Amino acid sequence: MSIKIALLGCGTVGTQVALLLRENKELLSARAGAELELIGICVANLDAQRDPAIDRSLLTTNAYDLIEQADIVIELIGGVDLPRALIRHALESGASVVTGNKALLAEHGPELYDLAKAKNVDLYYEAAVAGAVPVVYAVRESLAGDSIKAIKGILNGTTNYILDEMTTKGLTFDAVLASAQELGYAEADPTADVEGLDAAAKIAILASLAFHKRVSLADVDVEGITSITAEDIVAAKKNGYVIKLVATAAQTDGKVEVRVAPSLVPACHPLASIAGSFNAVVIEAESADRLMFYGRGAGGAPTASAVLSDVVAAAAKKVLGGRAPQEIVLGETAFMDRGESVSRYFVRLRVKDIVGVLAEVTAAFAQTGVSISAVSQEKSDEAGVAAVAITTHAASAADMAATIEAVEQVRDVHEVVRVLRVEDE
């Protein structure tokens, strides 16, 4: 038996997929239970420069014809509109689909899941969330018998690299971003990464899987790292924390909260030690308790590994019959109001270094019912202005916002520099 595979896209990841399909054909075919045959590679430009190991006789620009000959379609084009149309065509043609397209799934995932179910084919997307880290499989299959309470993760390698370099070398955001672009770690237009949108798309996918609710990119509360300064990094470190861009999905009393934001992570937390461009995900489950997944979240070979894992799984289903575990929706999604979200907070202020100023600031916190856990003050500068760092106990976002408004009214507070969430240990 032969399973015919169509590959859409031959960029960094697509090239690695094509090469590994050829180099490891015997092993992958044995695992799938059938010969895996790459029948074509759809590209935008037949004359573009490519890895010399790519078989040019497989190249075509006609995606629709290629799809109609395939049992499995691998979509690695990127973007939203064209991949959506091609994946719909593949599913309607009876082909199973493997994709790494997080933006597409975060926006149109439910539509595609429903279509796959209606056509009795499968849609796989391990590579869409954390590259080689098998977290989709873990949530969808390994934890199918458990109840997931929360997921926290570092899901974007670019921002983690930037924050790590700022932390270890004392560099500014702009300096590290420029270096990352030169090294190829960051895109020429890094907006999706540094503004948190890439991580938001990924956590939306995981939230949908974990809670059996429909969560789209628009449902994620997103804040990027562009405002984080070297001073923020130093202040966090002095208080025993590391700043990370943390993606969070949690369900409390039936309400779902999904967010991405720079947060202070205790130095003893599993996510604190994640360095460079690596990804990590921590899952809190009712019975399994805390689980952690770690590995390379991007790059040609790591992502191709995840793609091929899905290809083997899809092929095995074709051979043996049956379906992959289905995405199910259990009722309407009730989202937590932003103001209801509860967290500890870290607040940086610049205040006039005079007697009584801290008493005024703490009174402002007491006025809104936000309890202070710790206060530290730096030596004042030549202008008589001191940096103050305040860590709170757990408080709602609404109460914290009211507190900041009250603090800003204190006459001798020059500036509220930064307000960041603090993750629990």
Residue, then its C-alpha position, 0 to 999 in steps of 0.5 A: m500500500s502506498i500513501k501519496i503525500a503532497l507538500l505545499g510550500c518549500g521554504t525552510v521547514g518545507t525543504q527539511v520535510a522533503l529531505l527527511l521524507r526522502e532520507n528516512k523513507e524506509l523508517l517512516s514508512a515502516r512506522a506508518g505501515a505503508e510506503l510514504e510517497l512524496i508525489g509533488i511539491c507546490v511552490a510559488n516560483l519554479d525558478a527560485q533558488r533551492d537546496p540542490a538536494i530537492d528533486r526539481s521534477l516534483l515541483t509544481t505551481n498547481a496546488y489544486d491538481l496536486i491536492e486531488q492526487a494526494d492522501i495526505v496534504i502538508e500545508l507549510i505556505g504560511g499566511v491565512d487566506l490561501p492556506r485556508a482555501l487549500i486546506r478546505h479543498a484538501l479536506e473536501s477531497g478526502a485528504s487528511v491535512v498536516t499543517g504548522n499554520k498557527a495564525l490560520l488555526a487561531e482564526h479559522g480552526p473550528e471551521l476546519y475541525d468541523l469540515a474534517k469531521a464532516k468529511n471523515v478525515d483528519l487535521y493534524y497541527e503539532a508543529a503549529v504550537a511549539g515546534a518539536v515540543p509535542v505539547v499538542y499531542a500531550v493535550r489532545e491525547s495523553l491527557a484525554g483522561d484528565s482535566i486540565k486546569a491551566i497552561k503556562g508557557i514560553l511559546n515564542g523563541t524570538t522574544n525569549y532570546i531577546l529577554d534572555e540577552m537583556t537579562t544576561k548581558g544588560l543590553t537594551f531591547d533595541a540593541v538585542l532586536a537589531s542583533a537578533q535580526e542580523l543573526g536571523y533569530a528575528e524577522a525583518d518585521p518582528t511585530a508578530d513576535v515582539e507584540g505577542l501575537d505569535a504566542a497569542a495564536k499558539i495559546a489560543i490553540l492550546a486553550s481550545l484543546a485543553f478546555h474544549k471551548r472555542v478560543s480565537l486570537a481575538d479572545v486573547d488579551v495580548e501585551g508584547i515586550t517592546s516597553i520592557t527596559a534594562e531597568d525593569i530587568v535589573a529591578a526584577k532580578k534584585n527582587g528574585y525574578v526573571i522577566k519572561l513573555v508568558a502565555t497563559a490559559a486557565q479555566t476557573d469556575g467555568k470561565v476561561e482566561v487566555r492572555v500573553a504578557p511580560s511577567l515576573v517569574p520567580a527564579c525557582h519556577p521551571l520557566a525561569s531557566i528557559a534560555g535563548s530561543f527554546n520553548a517550554v510549556v507547563i501544564e497543571a492537570e487535576s490528576a497528573d498534577r504539573l507536567m513540563f515540556y521543553g525543546r526547540g520551538a522553531g527552526g527547519a529541522p525541529t519543526a519538520s520533526a513535528v510535521l513528520s510525526d503528524v504525517v506518520a500518524a495520519a498515514a497510520k490512520k489511513v492504513l488501519g482505519g479510524r480517526a484521530p482524537q476529535e476536537i470537541v466543543l462542550g458548550e459556549t465559551a464563557f470568558m473571564d472579564r479582564g477586570e476579574s483576572v487575579s494575579r500578584y503584581f510588581v509595580r515600579l515607581r519613581v518618587k520624591d525621596i522625602v519623609g512620608v512618601l512611602a506612607e502615602v503610596t501604601a495608603a493609596f494601595a490600602q484605599t483600594g484593598v490591594s495588599i502589599s507583600a514587599v517594598s524596596q527602595e533604591k538610593s535617590d538620584e541627584a534630583g532627589v528622586a528614588a526608585v521604589a519597587i512594590t510587590t503585591h499579594a493577589a489582586s484583581a486586575a480591576d482593583m490593581a487598575a484603581t490602585i494605580e490611578a490612586v498612586e498617580q494622584v499622590r503628589d510626590v509620585h513622579e511616575v508609575v514606571r511599570v506594572l507587571r504580573v507576577e507568576d506564582e511558584 
